[in-house]
Amino acid sequence: MLQTYTARYTCLHGGYMGQLIDWPEVVTEGANLEECRAMLRDALREMVLAYQDLGREIPVGNALLEQLPVELELVRKTA
């Protein structure tokens, strides 16, 4: 069965961090975005195997992400 998970990539000093939104325990880093994607896929495969070995339920994917715009000049700052 093919399951889809949503990944988030964050640019770090010297590379990228990748994490699954649907399964936050699956996280890794890579020197560049391509390497990070490959390592995240590998980390996901390993986590699936570990969960299967432990008899744990594998989280369901398909998270929905959206960007919400806000006009910063309208947001009141509180001290």
WOLINRA-V647905 format. One record per residue. N is the residue number from 1. PHI is phi in whole degrees, 0 to 359 (* if undefined). BURIAL is I if it has 9 or more other C-alpha atoms within 8 Angstrom, else O. Layout:
n: {N	N}
phi: {PHI	PHI}
burial: {BURIAL	BURIAL}
//
This chain:
n: {1	2	3	4	5	6	7	8	9	10	11	12	13	14	15	16	17	18	19	20	21	22	23	24	25	26	27	28	29	30	31	32	33	34	35	36	37	38	39	40	41	42	43	44	45	46	47	48	49	50	51	52	53	54	55	56	57	58	59	60	61	62	63	64	65	66	67	68	69	70	71	72	73	74	75	76	77	78	79}
phi: {*	268	238	251	239	262	256	238	243	239	285	246	297	90	164	227	249	242	214	273	295	283	214	302	291	271	215	202	226	216	292	216	296	299	295	297	300	297	292	292	299	295	297	296	301	296	293	300	298	296	296	296	298	273	71	271	285	279	302	276	266	72	293	251	245	214	265	246	282	215	279	294	293	270	277	281	274	246	269}
burial: {O	O	O	O	I	I	O	O	I	O	O	O	O	O	I	I	I	I	I	I	I	I	I	O	O	I	I	I	I	I	I	O	I	O	I	I	I	O	I	I	O	O	I	I	O	O	I	I	O	O	I	I	O	O	O	O	O	O	O	O	I	O	O	O	O	O	O	O	O	O	O	O	O	O	O	O	O	O	O}
//
